Amino acid sequence: MRGGRRVVFVSLDDGTGPVANVVFFHDAQERIGGPVFQTRHLLVRGRTRRSGAKGVSVTGEMLWDLADAARLVKQRHSAERAAENAAGDEARAEALAAELAAVSPANVRHLWSARSA
């Protein structure tokens, strides 16, 4: 506790051993909510500081569940691809319209008049 407020410590590990220690003070805890206690794969934003020859400590500012973050990135990329495809479709439609506008009306056979005859 720091000044009567709770402090949360998290050790980050990449499978080969501890990489960094993250501390979330009271103000950050209000932003991160429960995910710090409910997930094993974290995405952390914070300020880094060297602690010893090989150590790094992080004062955490924000935390996300990595699976949720990956899902959101995938959705955003899908939306961006859809927008790019729509822009490409619009460009192709405009090119076709310009090409058709360049065709002389004398070269266009009117099917409606041919069907009614």
C-alpha positions in Angstrom: 0.0 0.0 0.0 1.1 3.5 -0.8 -0.5 6.2 1.2 -3.4 3.9 2.1 -4.0 3.0 -1.5 -3.6 -0.4 -3.1 -0.6 -1.1 -5.5 -0.8 -4.0 -8.0 2.5 -5.7 -9.1 2.7 -7.9 -12.2 5.7 -9.8 -13.4 6.0 -10.2 -17.1 7.6 -13.4 -18.4 8.3 -14.4 -22.0 8.8 -18.1 -21.2 12.5 -17.8 -20.7 12.3 -16.0 -17.5 11.0 -12.7 -16.0 11.3 -9.8 -18.4 10.0 -6.9 -16.4 8.0 -6.0 -13.3 5.0 -3.7 -13.8 3.5 -1.7 -11.0 0.0 -0.2 -11.3 -0.8 2.6 -8.8 -4.2 3.6 -7.7 -4.9 6.1 -10.6 -4.1 3.4 -13.2 -6.1 0.8 -11.5 -9.3 2.8 -12.1 -8.6 2.6 -15.9 -7.5 -1.0 -16.1 -10.3 -2.5 -14.0 -10.5 -6.3 -13.7 -8.5 -7.5 -16.7 -5.3 -7.4 -14.7 -6.7 -10.2 -12.5 -8.6 -12.1 -15.3 -6.1 -12.7 -18.1 -2.7 -14.4 -18.5 -1.7 -12.6 -21.7 -1.3 -8.8 -21.3 -0.6 -5.8 -23.4 0.8 -3.1 -21.2 1.5 0.6 -21.8 3.6 2.4 -19.3 6.9 4.2 -18.5 10.0 2.0 -18.4 12.9 2.4 -16.0 16.2 0.4 -15.7 16.5 -1.4 -12.4 19.9 -3.0 -12.1 22.2 -4.4 -14.8 19.5 -6.4 -16.6 16.3 -5.5 -15.0 13.5 -3.3 -16.3 10.6 -2.0 -14.3 7.4 -0.5 -15.7 5.0 1.9 -14.1 1.8 0.8 -15.8 -0.6 3.3 -17.3 -3.0 1.0 -19.2 -3.5 -2.7 -19.7 -5.5 -4.7 -22.2 -6.2 -8.4 -22.6 -4.0 -9.4 -25.5 -6.7 -11.7 -27.1 -9.2 -8.8 -27.0 -6.6 -6.4 -28.5 -5.8 -8.9 -31.3 -9.5 -9.3 -32.1 -10.0 -5.5 -32.3 -6.9 -5.2 -34.6 -8.3 -8.0 -36.8 -11.6 -6.2 -37.1 -10.0 -2.9 -37.9 -7.9 -4.5 -40.6 -11.0 -6.2 -42.1 -12.8 -2.8 -42.1 -9.8 -1.1 -43.8 -9.6 -3.9 -46.5 -13.4 -3.5 -47.1 -13.0 0.3 -47.5 -10.1 -0.2 -49.9 -12.1 -2.7 -51.9 -15.1 -0.3 -52.0 -12.8 2.5 -53.2 -11.4 0.2 -55.9 -14.9 -0.7 -57.0 -15.9 2.9 -57.2 -12.8 3.7 -59.2 -13.6 0.9 -61.6 -17.2 2.1 -61.9 -16.1 5.6 -62.7 -13.6 4.3 -65.3 -16.4 2.3 -66.9 -18.8 5.3 -66.9 -16.1 7.4 -68.5 -15.5 4.7 -71.2 -19.2 4.4 -71.9 -19.6 8.2 -72.1 -16.9 8.3 -74.7 -18.8 5.8 -77.0 -20.7 7.6 -79.7 -24.5 7.2 -79.4 -24.6 6.2 -83.0 -22.6 3.1 -82.1 -25.1 2.0 -79.5 -28.0 -0.3 -80.6 -31.2 0.5 -78.7 -32.6 -2.9 -77.6 -35.9 -1.5 -76.5 -36.8 -0.3 -79.9 -35.7 -3.6 -81.5 -37.8 -5.6 -79.1 -41.0 -3.6 -79.6 -40.7 -3.9 -83.4 
